[in-house]
Amino acid sequence: MDDRSTGVARAAWAAVEPEARAMFRRIWETPELGMMEYEAEAALSAWLSDHGFAVTRGVCGLPTAFKAVRSSGEAGPVLGFMAEYDALPGQGNRLEPLRAPDGKRAGHACGHNIIAGAAAGGAIAARHTMEELGLEGTIVCLGAPAEEILWGKIALLRAGAFDGIDVLFANHADYQTGAVSRPCLSCISTEFVFSGVSGHGGSRRSRNALDAAELFVQSMERLRAHQFNDAVIGHVLRFAGYMPSITPDETRLWLTVRHECFERAEEVYNGILPIAHDAAKYTATSVKEMLISASRGYLPNHAVNRVLFRNMEAVGPPAWDDADETFMRRLAESRGPGRDFAWDRGLGFHTEGCDPFGQDDGEASWRIPLARVNWSNPLGVLFHNWALTAASGHESQFKGGCFAGESMALAAVDLLGDPSRIAAAKDELADRVGGRALSPPRCGGFDAMTRNPESFWDGVWLSDDRLGP
């Protein structure tokens, strides 16, 4: 990209940056659970509409999803910016460097308030630059709910919301700053519902649903070391009974299986599934498997991420100052003295290793080249923890989001000016997929998630969707 184009893009971002910062704050102050992000979706849709985007709300039948589109000319690439804006349950915290619950049901302990503002702001800046420079193309901002349960983007992908997009841009806080072109973990997520018969807990009762769930967990843990110690398996009992004097007639267990290789995650999951049915059989109960989602991890794409990294270098890393470091050090210390504070202040092109998390846009990356920008927070500030909720409302992370939004805007303009780089990214994608047949995007509980999402978070939802054979 020449100096004039860079200058126009940077000026466009500078004009929109105050609005992006206001959006970071607005979404942080009103955290909402997945599929219930009504205020965030409305605010982002209105912002994009004010900047000339044609916005479709409730796209593909998801009430808190949107698709904002702006085209220039009659041809050119279609570039997608992905926004996510759900918060995590139980992680509410005030903007203080200590555990200070704010009484809210959720908190932005993964920084989605910033991801959303950076994505929408980057799309807006790219749109204005595209038109000022007379470039042809289309800018799309996809608003996807429920990322924390790896659901929203998979549902949108399955329903066709990503159709026609040539390149995707993603952004996230992390422990490194730069362009990320490496895998993360695939994830299969399911809720098991064990059903028995209720009765007075003072008598000897069989058909106890809690017995079944506990037997399932104990058996699975005993087998883990010998059968599937290469996978990351997590679970939580979402409902285990009302009181000791009532034998539970229902227990719900939410299980996730993670592995770098999606096919291995499926294999492990299908090995665990019979254990659940055996636990039900031995306790004279029944079990129902309800799929939440199955998502591949990121498919690296060096070609498009090199374009992103070159534009990150033009922007420069976030200019964190002493006040930012003071807040972050106090935040890390509040979790326990002596924690490693290391904070990545440079820029890197990260290709080695596998990130130990899952993302639902990983599923999309196997079909569309994806470029991802990270900004860092210190090692002592954990994700999915109240400390990250506090950090996500702080100026230090706002600087990271602005770095991400500007970098994505510049990279989009770069690709609009030279679409041959998109062709190279698509060629790399095809080489990495290697001709393998991809299973379709899989997510469950569509009716519950879209019509009564509260039932999911209350642990009373029902679905007939399954992953197992």
C-alpha positions in Angstrom: 0.0 0.0 0.0 1.4 3.4 -1.0 2.0 6.3 1.4 -1.2 8.1 0.3 -3.4 5.1 0.8 -1.8 4.5 4.3 -2.3 8.1 5.2 -6.0 8.2 4.2 -6.7 4.9 6.1 -5.0 6.2 9.2 -6.9 9.4 9.0 -10.1 7.5 8.6 -9.3 5.5 11.7 -8.4 8.6 13.7 -11.8 10.1 12.9 -13.7 7.0 14.1 -11.5 6.1 17.1 -13.4 8.2 19.6 -16.6 6.4 18.6 -14.8 3.1 19.0 -13.6 3.9 22.4 -17.1 5.0 23.4 -18.4 1.6 22.2 -15.8 -0.3 24.2 -17.1 1.5 27.3 -20.7 1.1 26.4 -20.6 -2.6 25.9 -18.4 -3.1 28.9 -20.9 -1.4 31.2 -23.8 -3.5 30.0 -22.5 -7.1 29.8 -24.9 -9.6 28.4 -24.9 -13.4 28.1 -24.8 -15.2 24.8 -27.9 -14.9 22.6 -29.1 -12.2 25.0 -26.9 -9.4 23.7 -29.8 -7.1 22.9 -28.2 -3.8 23.9 -24.8 -4.5 22.3 -26.4 -5.6 19.0 -28.6 -2.6 18.9 -25.7 -0.2 19.6 -23.4 -1.7 17.0 -26.1 -1.9 14.4 -27.0 1.7 14.9 -23.4 2.8 14.7 -22.8 1.0 11.4 -26.0 2.3 10.0 -25.0 5.9 10.9 -21.9 5.3 8.7 -23.8 4.2 5.7 -23.9 0.4 6.0 -27.0 -1.5 5.1 -27.7 -3.4 8.2 -29.8 -6.6 8.5 -30.7 -7.3 12.1 -31.7 -10.7 13.3 -29.9 -12.2 10.3 -30.4 -15.9 9.7 -33.0 -16.1 12.5 -30.6 -15.2 15.3 -32.2 -12.3 17.1 -28.9 -10.8 18.4 -26.9 -11.2 15.1 -26.5 -8.7 12.4 -24.9 -8.2 9.0 -23.8 -4.8 7.9 -22.7 -4.3 4.2 -21.3 -1.4 2.3 -20.2 -1.7 -1.4 -18.2 0.6 -3.7 -18.3 0.0 -7.4 -19.7 -3.2 -9.1 -16.8 -5.6 -8.4 -13.9 -6.1 -6.1 -13.2 -8.3 -3.1 -15.6 -8.9 -0.2 -13.9 -8.4 3.2 -15.5 -9.5 6.5 -14.9 -8.0 9.9 -16.2 -10.3 12.7 -17.6 -8.8 15.9 -18.6 -10.7 19.0 -20.0 -9.1 22.1 -21.2 -11.7 24.7 -19.9 -11.8 28.2 -19.2 -14.6 30.7 -21.4 -15.6 33.5 -20.3 -14.9 37.1 -17.3 -12.7 36.2 -18.7 -9.2 36.8 -16.3 -6.8 38.4 -15.9 -3.1 38.9 -13.1 -1.1 37.2 -10.8 -1.7 40.0 -7.5 -3.7 40.3 -9.0 -6.1 42.9 -11.8 -8.5 43.2 -14.8 -6.1 43.4 -18.0 -7.8 42.2 -20.5 -5.3 40.6 -23.6 -7.4 41.1 -24.1 -8.0 37.4 -24.9 -11.5 36.1 -21.9 -11.4 33.6 -18.7 -9.6 32.9 -16.4 -9.1 29.9 -13.7 -11.5 31.1 -12.7 -12.2 27.5 -12.7 -8.6 26.2 -15.5 -9.0 23.7 -16.6 -5.4 24.3 -13.3 -4.4 22.7 -13.4 -7.0 20.0 -16.8 -5.7 18.9 -15.8 -2.1 18.9 -12.5 -2.8 17.1 -14.2 -4.9 14.4 -17.0 -2.4 13.7 -14.7 0.6 13.9 -12.2 -1.1 11.6 -15.0 -1.8 9.1 -16.2 1.8 9.2 -12.6 3.2 8.7 -12.1 0.7 5.8 -15.4 1.8 4.2 -14.5 5.5 4.3 -11.0 4.8 2.9 -12.3 2.6 0.2 -14.6 5.3 -1.1 -12.1 8.1 -0.8 -9.5 6.2 -2.8 -12.0 5.0 -5.4 -11.4 1.3 -4.7 -13.9 -1.3 -5.7 -15.1 -3.8 -3.1 -17.4 -4.6 -0.3 -17.0 -4.3 3.4 -19.0 -6.6 5.6 -19.3 -6.5 9.4 -20.8 -9.6 10.9 -22.2 -9.4 14.4 -22.1 -12.8 15.9 -23.6 -13.7 19.3 -22.7 -16.4 21.8 -19.0 -16.9 21.0 -18.3 -18.0 24.6 -20.2 -21.2 23.9 -18.7 -21.5 20.4 -22.2 -21.2 18.9 -23.0 -18.0 17.1 -20.6 -18.0 14.1 -21.2 -21.7 13.5 -25.0 -21.1 13.3 -24.3 -18.1 10.9 -21.9 -20.1 8.8 -24.4 -23.0 8.5 -27.1 -20.6 7.5 -25.1 -18.9 4.8 -24.2 -15.5 6.4 -20.5 -15.9 5.4 -21.3 -16.8 1.8 -19.4 -14.7 -0.7 -16.8 -13.3 1.8 -13.2 -13.6 0.4 -11.2 -12.8 3.6 -12.1 -12.6 7.3 -10.6 -10.3 10.0 -10.6 -11.3 13.6 -9.1 -9.6 16.7 -8.6 -10.6 20.3 -6.7 -9.8 23.5 -4.0 -12.4 24.2 -0.5 -12.6 25.8 1.3 -11.6 22.6 0.9 -8.7 20.3 1.0 -9.2 16.5 -0.5 -11.3 13.7 -1.4 -14.8 14.6 -1.2 -17.6 12.1 -1.3 -20.8 14.1 -3.9 -23.2 15.2 -6.0 -23.2 18.4 -7.9 -26.1 19.9 -11.0 -27.6 18.3 -13.8 -28.1 20.7 -16.9 -30.3 21.0 -19.4 -29.1 23.6 -22.4 -31.1 24.8 -24.9 -31.1 27.7 -25.8 -34.5 29.1 -29.2 -34.7 30.9 -29.5 -37.7 33.3 -33.1 -38.5 34.3 -34.3 -40.6 37.2 -37.1 -40.6 39.8 -37.4 -38.1 42.6 -38.3 -39.1 46.1 -37.5 -38.5 49.8 -33.8 -38.4 50.2 -34.1 -40.0 53.7 -34.9 -43.4 52.2 -32.7 -45.6 50.1 -33.5 -44.4 46.6 -32.2 -45.9 43.4 -32.7 -44.2 40.0 -30.8 -41.1 41.3 -29.8 -38.9 38.5 -26.9 -37.4 40.5 -25.5 -40.9 41.1 -25.5 -41.4 37.3 -23.7 -38.1 36.6 -21.1 -38.7 39.3 -20.5 -42.3 38.1 -20.0 -40.9 34.6 -17.4 -38.4 35.8 -15.6 -40.9 38.0 -15.4 -43.5 35.2 -14.3 -40.9 32.6 -11.6 -39.6 34.9 -10.3 -43.1 35.7 -10.0 -43.9 32.0 -8.6 -40.6 30.9 -4.9 -41.4 31.6 -5.0 -44.6 29.6 -7.5 -43.8 26.8 -7.4 -40.1 26.0 -4.7 -38.3 27.9 -3.9 -36.2 24.9 -7.3 -34.3 25.0 -8.4 -31.5 27.3 -11.7 -32.5 28.9 -13.7 -30.2 31.1 -17.1 -30.5 32.7 -19.4 -28.7 35.1 -22.6 -29.9 36.8 -25.1 -27.3 35.8 -27.9 -28.8 37.9 -27.5 -31.4 40.5 -30.7 -31.3 42.6 -32.7 -29.0 44.9 -31.9 -30.1 48.4 -30.5 -33.3 50.1 -34.0 -34.4 51.1 -35.1 -34.7 47.5 -33.5 -37.4 45.4 -32.6 -35.6 42.2 -34.6 -36.8 39.2 -32.5 -34.7 36.8 -28.8 -33.8 36.7 -27.2 -31.8 33.9 -23.6 -32.1 33.0 -21.9 -29.8 30.5 -18.9 -31.4 28.9 -16.2 -30.1 26.5 -13.6 -32.1 24.6 -10.7 -30.1 23.1 -7.8 -31.2 20.9 -5.7 -29.5 18.2 -7.0 -32.1 15.7 -10.8 -31.9 15.2 -11.0 -35.6 14.1 -9.2 -36.6 17.3 -11.6 -34.6 19.4 -14.5 -36.4 17.7 -12.8 -39.7 18.3 -12.3 -39.0 22.0 -15.9 -37.7 22.4 -17.3 -40.8 20.7 -15.2 -42.9 23.1 -16.6 -41.0 26.1 -20.2 -41.2 25.0 -20.7 -44.9 25.8 -19.5 -44.2 29.4 -22.4 -41.8 29.9 -24.9 -44.5 28.7 -23.2 -47.1 30.9 -23.5 -44.8 33.9 -27.2 -44.4 33.2 -27.7 -48.2 32.8 -26.0 -49.1 36.0 -28.1 -46.5 38.0 -31.4 -47.4 36.3 -31.6 -43.9 34.9 -31.6 -42.5 31.3 -29.4 -40.0 29.6 -30.0 -37.5 26.8 -27.1 -36.1 24.7 -27.8 -32.5 23.6 -25.1 -31.0 21.3 -24.2 -27.4 21.8 -21.5 -27.1 19.1 -18.6 -28.7 17.4 -15.9 -26.3 16.1 -12.6 -26.7 14.4 -9.6 -24.7 15.6 -7.9 -22.0 13.5 -6.5 -23.0 10.2 -3.3 -20.9 9.7 -3.0 -18.7 6.7 0.4 -17.0 6.4 -0.4 -15.2 3.2 -3.2 -13.0 4.5 -1.6 -12.6 7.9 1.6 -11.3 6.3 -0.5 -8.5 4.8 -2.0 -7.8 8.3 1.4 -7.8 10.0 2.9 -5.4 7.5 0.1 -3.0 8.3 0.6 -3.5 12.0 4.1 -2.4 11.6 2.8 0.8 10.0 0.5 1.4 13.0 3.1 0.4 15.6 2.3 -1.4 18.9 0.0 0.0 21.5 1.7 2.9 23.4 1.2 1.6 26.9 2.5 4.1 29.6 3.3 4.0 33.3 -0.3 4.4 34.3 -1.3 1.4 32.3 1.5 -0.7 33.8 0.6 0.5 37.4 -3.0 -0.7 37.0 -2.0 -4.0 35.4 0.6 -4.7 38.1 -1.9 -4.1 40.8 -4.4 -6.3 39.1 -1.9 -9.1 38.7 -0.8 -8.8 42.3 -4.4 -8.9 43.6 -4.6 -12.4 42.2 -1.6 -13.4 44.3 1.9 -11.9 45.1 4.8 -13.0 43.0 2.9 -13.9 39.8 4.7 -13.6 36.5 3.9 -10.1 35.1 5.6 -10.4 31.7 3.9 -8.1 29.2 4.7 -8.3 25.5 5.3 -4.8 24.2 6.6 -5.5 20.7 5.1 -6.9 17.5 5.5 -10.5 16.2 4.3 -12.7 13.4 3.2 -15.7 15.5 3.2 -19.1 13.7 4.6 -21.6 16.2 2.6 -23.8 18.7 -1.1 -24.1 19.3 -3.2 -21.7 21.4 -4.9 -23.5 24.3 -8.4 -22.1 23.6 -11.2 -22.5 21.1 -12.9 -20.0 18.8 -16.1 -20.5 16.8 -14.5 -18.5 13.9 -12.0 -21.4 13.7 -14.7 -23.3 11.9 -15.0 -20.4 9.3 -11.2 -20.3 8.9 -11.3 -23.7 7.2 -13.5 -22.2 4.4 -12.4 -18.6 4.2 -8.8 -17.2 4.7 -8.7 -15.6 8.2 -6.3 -12.9 9.5 -6.2 -12.3 13.2 -4.6 -9.5 15.2 -3.8 -9.8 18.9 -2.9 -7.3 21.5 -1.4 -8.4 24.8 -2.1 -8.1 28.4 0.3 -9.3 31.1 0.6 -13.0 31.9 -0.6 -12.4 35.5 -4.1 -11.3 34.2 -6.0 -14.4 33.4 -8.7 -14.8 30.7 -12.2 -16.0 31.8 -11.4 -14.5 35.2 -12.7 -11.4 36.9 -9.3 -9.8 36.5 -9.8 -9.6 32.7 -13.2 -8.1 33.3 -11.5 -5.2 35.1 -8.8 -5.0 32.5 -11.3 -4.9 29.6 -12.8 -1.7 31.0 -9.4 0.0 31.3 -7.5 2.3 29.1 -4.6 -0.1 28.6 -6.9 -2.6 26.8 -8.7 0.2 24.9 -5.3 1.0 23.4 -5.0 -2.6 22.3 -8.4 -2.5 20.7 -7.5 0.7 18.8 -4.3 -0.9 17.6 -6.4 -3.8 16.3 -9.1 -1.8 14.7 -6.6 0.4 12.8 -4.4 -2.5 11.7 -7.4 -4.4 10.3 -8.7 -1.2 8.5 -5.3 -0.7 6.9 -5.0 -4.4 5.9 -8.4 -4.3 4.3 -7.5 -1.3 2.2 -4.2 -3.1 1.2 -6.2 -6.1 0.0 -8.7 -4.0 -1.9 -5.8 -2.3 -3.7 -4.2 -5.6 -4.6 -6.7 -8.5 -4.8 -3.9 -10.9 -6.0 -3.0 -11.3 -2.4 -6.4 -12.7 -1.7 -5.9 -15.3 -4.5 -2.6 -16.3 -2.8 -4.5 -16.7 0.6 -7.1 -18.9 -1.1 -4.5 -21.0 -2.7 -2.8 -21.5 0.7 -6.2 -22.4 2.2 -6.8 -25.0 -0.4 -3.3 -26.5 0.2 -3.8 -26.7 3.9 -7.3 -28.3 3.7 -5.7 -30.7 1.3 -8.9 -31.9 -0.4 -10.3 -33.4 2.8 -14.1 -33.4 3.0 -15.2 -31.1 5.8 -18.2 -32.1 7.9 -20.9 -29.4 7.8 -21.0 -26.7 10.6 -22.6 -28.3 13.6 -24.5 -26.6 16.4 -27.5 -27.6 18.4 -30.5 -26.2 20.2 -31.4 -23.6 17.6 -35.0 -23.2 18.8 -34.0 -22.8 22.4 -31.1 -20.5 21.7 -33.1 -18.2 19.4 -36.5 -18.3 21.0 -35.7 -18.7 24.7 -32.0 -18.3 25.4 -32.8 -17.8 29.1 -33.7 -21.5 29.2 -30.1 -22.3 28.2 -28.5 -20.2 30.9 -31.0 -21.5 33.4 -30.2 -25.0 32.5 -33.7 -26.1 31.5 -33.3 -26.1 27.7 -34.1 -29.1 25.6 -32.8 -30.3 22.2 -32.7 -33.4 20.1 -29.4 -32.5 18.4 -26.6 -35.0 18.9 -23.0 -35.4 17.8 -22.5 -39.0 18.6 -23.1 -41.9 16.2 
